[in-house]
Amino acid sequence: MQATTSNKLKREMQDLEAGSVFRHLNITNFLEGDLFAWYLSVWSEPVEKLIRTLANALDQYNPGTLLEDPAESRDLLKKLYQRLFPKSVRHDLGEYYTPDWLAEHLLGQLGYAGDPDKRLLDPACGSGTFLVMAINRILRWYDERRERCQYGEGELCRKILSNVVGFELNPLAVMAARTNYLIAIRHLIRHMDKIEIPVYLCDSIMTPSEHGGLFAGHLGNAKELKTAATTFIIPTEIATKPEDVARYADLLEQCVSNGYAPKEFLERCTDDGLPISEAILHTELYEELVKLNKENKNGVWARIIKNAFAPLFIAKVDFIAGNPPWINWRHLPQEYRLGMEDVWKTYGLFNQKGLRARLGSGMDDISVLMTYVSGDMYLAPAGRLGFIVTQTLFQSAGGGQGFRRFRLPNGLYFRVVEVEDFSSFQPFEGATNRTASMVLVKSDTPTQYPVKYTKFSLPPRQRRNSRTTEIDPSTLISTELEAIPVSGDPTSAWSVAPKGLAKGMPKIAGKSPYQGRIGAHSGGPLGCSG
């Protein structure tokens, strides 16, 4: 606001977009690159006017309000995101964020008590609802045991930053999640010399995979990272430690922006102790970034490279919790479908064949794949996974049948602990779907049927004219049921019955003379995430 000239204001905004405000506070990755700084390259009088108008509007608000009521700030950021992204785009991305009560309920169902030494990951964290709910549980756990704990708030903050982690593909959602994460630990950050917020812009499904897509297998001593601008070939020798990747990304960014020659970049890497024996690969990567810079397309790629490797370094976690996007296979971009096809097959989930598969006409849901990849790649043995999913996975054919194998390629199983069914009402504002939550344990023994199945409904007074996103979960009416595959095939659809009756259902099941058909349907993404 105090910038007197257009050029001075532009320099102030460049400094802000580069993350200098946060780096001054030793927060290293709140802003990375210039994903939203495009306006600086087209700076003009109308842009300057808009920035000054925005600054004046923001000056009317008290920033302390965000700290006084963190829950309200979280709602504000969710609403901001939903206003910035059109509903049609969020629908196509399967993004409707989880209400706090449902996230809190799932963490309780999962058995996550807030022990700061237990690790939790949300592989599709959206604006960070599950991460914040987990941090709140940790803070309560610590307050109850403060006198008995052998460590102070600085060590508590370090444990949180190490053990509560989120991945997310949407850059705006990543920014919202990092903001909410910072607000959640606001009282602890003064004890830390340096903070890297463990929310990373990456693909939790394709990044760890070497079947294709984001990392399309080994290219000698390199990996492939496909982006909209180009395909980067990244030497694997700098990807053995997260610290090396971070320093490498910093040097890429600095050297490109300062116009260094490739030889000078290699010398800087050597001086910084980074392994660069594959000089040709490093040079080619650097020259690709220089080329993008000359085309005015640089500023983000070094940080995208750093974030994309994050899933490769995460240690196994004790809990996975979240709400993966609900998007049908056929509504994914064709190139992405082709890149992940082998991953579906690896987990035995892809039931579509021939022309239907090539045209992407399958009804398999990407939340199914995220469940299997997350549990396989990130979850420790005996770890627990809790996801918000579509209830149809348990009682439908097609993608549901592959999902109900509950078996991983390494011979381990997902043992189903329980399912909770919320399909009698709509927990997500603005989305019509059949919602359920499930808890799975990574086990060396398969699921034992019948499985505990609880159905929830709203009390009579809330069934009409009610915003279900604001309900009190303690008022929900629960019905205890149990589920079992309807036939001898363990992947068959589940029969749900009152307790004690499920085991008898397969005996009375027979072949129906009626042939079911899908008929006309919109077939769009089901629309829930984060």
N, C-alpha and C positions, 0 to 999 in steps of 0.2 A: 504493500500500500504506500510505502514511503519512496518507492522508485519514481524518480522525477521524469525520466525519459523512457521512450519505448525500448531502446537498447538495454538500458539498465534493468528494466522489468524482465526482458527476455533472459538476461544473464542470471537474474534471481531465479527464474523458473527453471532454467537449465540446471542450476545448482540444486534446486529442490528435487527435480526429476532424477538427478544422479544419486539421490539418497543421502546427501550431505548432512541434513538435519539429523537423520537417524544414526549415521556413522559417528557423528559428534557425541551421541549418547551410547556409542559402542554397540549399536544394533546393526549387524552387518548386512542383513539381507531383506530388510523390509521392502525396499525398492531395489529391484535388480534390472539393469538395462532400462530401456525407455519404451516399454510396451504401450504406454499411454501418452508418450511425449511427442507423438507425430505432429502436433500443432506447432512445435518449435521450428520444424523444417519448412513450414508454410506461414511463418510469422508475418503478420500484416496489420494494418490499422484495425480492421474488424476483429481480428483475433485478439489484439491488445485490449480492445474495448470489452470483449467478452470476459477476458481474464480479470480485468479491473472490476467489472460488475460482479463476478463470482467472489472475488476477494472481499468486496464491500458487503455482500450478502453473508458470507461466512463470519465476518466480523460482528454480526449481530447476535451470534450464538456464543454461549458460554461453554468452552471445551471441557470444563470440569464436570459438566453434566454426564459425560460418558463414563467418568470414573465413579460418580455418585450412584448411578443406577446402571450397572453393567448389563442387566437383562434387557433394559429398555434400549441400550445402545445396540445390542445384538439384533433386536427387532428392527431398529432403524436401518442397520446395514442390510438386513434381508430385504426390507421394503425398497431401499435404494437400488439394490441389485435388480429386483424384479421390475422397477420402473425403467432402469437403464436398458435392460434387455427385453425386447418385445415378447409377449406371451407366446407367439408362434415359434420363436427361436428357442425359448426355454422348453417348450413342448417337444420340439425336435431333438433337443439335447437330453430329454428325460429329466429335467431339473425343476423340482419343486421341493423346497427345503423342509426338513423335518421339524415339526413343532417341538418345543422344549420338553413338554410333558412326555411325548412318545420316546424321545431320545433318552430321557432319564429313566423311563420305564424299562427300556431295553437294556440299559446298563445294569439295572437291578436284576432283570431276568438272566443276564449273562453271568452274574455273580461278581461283577467288578466292584470291589469295596473301596478303592482309592488308595491301596498300598502303593506308595511312590516307587518302590523297587520292582513293581510289576509293569511290564511294557504293554502299551496299547497303541494300535494303529487303526486309523480310518483311511482306507484306500481310495475313497471318493468323498473327501471331507466337505465339499461345498463351502459354505461360509463358516464352517468350524463348529457347528452345534455340538456334535459328539465330543470333540476335543475339549470344548469349554466345560461341558457337563462332567467330563472325566477330571479335569483340573479342579473343579469345584469339589468333587468327591475327595481328591487328594488333600485339598486345603482343610476340609472338615476332618479327615482322618488324622492329619497332623495336629490340628487344634486339640483334638481329644486325647492325643498322646504326647503333647509338647513336653511335658515334664519328664517323660520316660525316654524320649528320643535322645540319641547320642549326637545329634547334629542340629545345626541352626538353620535359619531361613535361607542363607546362601547355598548350603548343600541341598536343601529342599528344592530351590529353584533349579539347580543343576540337574537333579533327578527328574524334575518335570520336563525340562528341555531335552533330556536324553530319552525319556520313556513315554512321552505322549506325542505321537507323530502323525502327520496327515499328508496325503498325496491328493492332487487335484489337477485336472486338465484345463480348467477354465481360468485364465489369468486374472480376471476380475474377481472371481470367487476366491482365488489364492490370496489376493490383497485383503479381501474382507475377512478371511480366516486368520491371516496374520494379525490384522487389527484386533479381532476378538481375542486371539491368543494373548497378545500383549496386555490388553485390558484385564484379562483374567489373572495375569501374574504381576499386575501393576505394583503391588506392595513388596514384591520380592526382587525386582530387577536392580534396585539400588545396591544389592549385595554382589552383583556380578560385574566382572571387568569387561566381559564381552558376551554378546548374545547373538546366536543364530537361531531364528525362529524355525522350528522343525516342521514347516509346511512347505512342500515342494511342488513346483509346477512340472508334473510328469504324468506318464501313462502307467498306472499300476498293473495293467494287464499285459501290455506289449513290451514294456521296458525290460523286464527280466527274461523275456522269452527270446530264444534264439531260433525260432521257427519262421520268422519273417516279420514284416512290419517295421516297427520303430527301430529295433536292433535286428537287422536281417542276417544274423549269423556272423561268423568270423570271416574277415577278409585278410588272411595272413595274420598279421599282428594288429589288426584294427577291427573296429565295429562300425556299423552303418547307422546313421541317425537321419531318418527322412523327415524333412520339413517342407512346408509349402514353397519356400524359396529355392531350396537345393537339397542335395543329399550330402551330408558331411561324413567324411571318413576319419574316424577318431582313433589315434594310436592307443592301444590298450595298456601300454606301459605307464601311462599317467593315470590310469583308472584303477589302481590297486588300493588307494586310500582316499577317503573323501577330502582330506586336507590337500592332497596333491591336485585333485580335480579343481578345488576352489582356487588354489594359487594359479593353476594353469589358466583357468577362465579369467582371472584378474589380469594376468599378463597378456593374454590374447586381446582383451578389451583395451588395456592401456596402450599396447604397441600399435594396434590398428588405428586408434583415435589420434595417436601422436605421429603417425606416418613412418614408423620404423620399417626398415628393410627386413626381409625374412631372416637374413643372417644375424641381424641385431636381435631379433626376437629369440632365436635359438641361443644366443649368448646370454640374454637375460634369463632364460630358463635354466641354463647351466649355472649361472651365478646364484640362482635361487635354489639350487639343489634338486631340481626336477630331472627325472630320467628322460633323456631324449636321444637314445641310441638310434631310433627310427627317424633319422633326420629328414628323409624324403617325405614321409607321411606328415610330419609336423609342418614342413614347408608348404606342402600342398593344401593342408587345412588352413594355414595362415593366409596363403594367397587367395583362397576361396573367400575368406572373411574380408580381405582387402578389396576384392572384386565387388562384394556386396556393399561395402562401404562407399565405393566410388559410384555405385548405382543408387546411393542414398537408402540402402536397405539394411544397414548395420545398426548396432546398438543393443540388440536383444540376443543375438545368437550365442555369444560366449556364455551368457547366463542360462540360456535354454540348454546348452550342452551340459553345464554343471548340474542343473536340476534333473535332467533326464537320467543321469547316472545315480541319483539318490537311492532308488530302490535296490540297486546292486549292493549297497553298503549297509543297509539296515539289518541289524541283528534280529534273530527270530524273536517274535513277540509272544506274550502270554495271552493277549486278548486282541481280537479284531472286532471292531464294532462300526456300524455305519448303515447307510442307506444307498446302495449302489444304484446307478441310473437304470431305469426300466425302459429299454428300447428294444424293439423287435429287430432281429437279425436283418430282415429285408429293408429296414429303414436306415441302416448304417451306410455311409458312403461306400461306393463300390470298391475303391482302392483299399479302404480299411478292411472291408470284408475279406478281400482276397489275401491281405496280409496276415489276417488272424485265422484263416480257415484251418491251417494245420494245428493251431492251438486248440481249437474246438475238437479236432479229431484226436489229439493227444489225450484229452481227458474223457474221450468217449461220449461227448455231448452232442455232437453234430449228427442229427438224424436225417437231414435233407440229402437227397441224392439226385444225380443227373441234372436235368434242365432246371428243376426247382431250385437246386443249390446255386447253379450258375446265375440264375436270374435273381437270386436273393429273395425268394418267395417264402422261405421258412419262417416259422413263427417262434423260433428259439429266442430267448430273451438274453441280452448281454449281462444282466445281473447274475444269470446262471454261471457264465464264464468267469465273472469277477469273483464269485464265491469260490470256485475251484482253484483258480490261479492264486488268489490271496491266501487261501488255506494251505495250499501246497508250498508256495514260495516263502511266505512270511511267518506262518504260525508254527510255534514250537510244538513238539510232541506233547500230547495231553492239553494243549492250548484250546481255548474256547473261542468260537466265532459266533457273533450275533448280528444278523442283518434284518433290515426291513425289506420284505420282498412281496411280490404279488402272490396272493393266496392260491391262484390258479396253478402254481407250480406243483401243488400237492394233489390236485384232483383233476388234472388234465393230461391228455396224451401229448405227442409231439415233443417240444422242448422239455416239458415236465418229466417225460419218461427218462431222458438222458440224465436230468438233474437227480432223479431218485435212485440212481446207481449208488451214490454216496461212497464212491471208491476212487482213490487217487492212484496215479500211475506207479507209484513206488510201493504198492501193496498195502498202504495204510488206508484207513476208512474215515469218513465223517460219520460219527455216531450221533444220531438225532436225539437230543435231550428233551426238547419240547417245542411245540408250535403254539403261538397265540394268534387268534383270528379276530381281526377288527373289521371284517367285511360288511357287517351290518350297518356301518355308518362310514362317513368320509373324514378321516383324520387330517387330510391335506387340503388346505384352502385352495379352491380353484381347480381341483383335480378330481376326476371321477375314476375310482379304481377299487380293486379288492385288496385290502391291505392285510398283511400278516407279519409277524416277527418269528424268527426261528433261532434256536441255539444249537450249534453243532460242536462236538468235541473231536479233535484229531486223535484217532485211536488205532490200535492194532486189532481191534475187534469190530465187527459190523453192528449196525443198528439192531436192537432187540425190539420186536413189536409185541404188543401195541405200544404206541408212543403217546405220551401225555399231550393232549390237545385241548386248549381252553378257548372258548368263544366268548367275546365281550360284546356287550350292547349298551346303549345309552339308557339312563333311567327315563321313565315316561315323560317327565317334565322337560327333558332336553331333546326329545326326539323331533320337535317341531321348532322352526325358527331359531335354531341354535347354531352358533359358530363353533363347530366341533374342534377347531384349533385351540380354543380357549377352555376346553373342558378340564374338570378336576378328575384325574384318573381314579381317585379313591371312590368316586361315585359310580364308576362303571359296574355293570352287572355281569358277573362271570358265570359261565356254565362249564363244569368239568366234564370233558369228553375224552375219548381215546381214538387213535387212528391205526389202521392196519392196511396193507395192500389188499386190493379187492380180489386178487387171484393169487395163484402160487408164484407168479412172477414178482419178485420183490420190487421191480421198477414200475409195476402197474399202479394205476391211480389209487389213491387212498380212500378207504371207506371210513367215515367218521360216525361214531355211535356213542351212546351213553356208556359210562364206565361199566366194564364187565360183559358187554355185549359184542364188542368189536371182533373178538376171536371167532364168533359164530357166523359173521357176515360172509366170509368166503364160501361157507358150506351151502348157503342158500342162493349164492350168486349163480346166474345162468346166462345163456346167450340171448340177447334181446333180438326180436325180429325186426326192430326198427334200426335203420341205418342213419346215424347222425351225419349231418352236413353242416359246414360252417356258415353257408349262406352269405348274405351281404353284410359287410362290416367296414368300419372306417379304417381299421388296421394300423392306426397311428401309434406312436410311442405312448406308453402308459403314463410316463411323466412323473417320476419321483426320484429325488437324489439328495444326498448331502445331509 
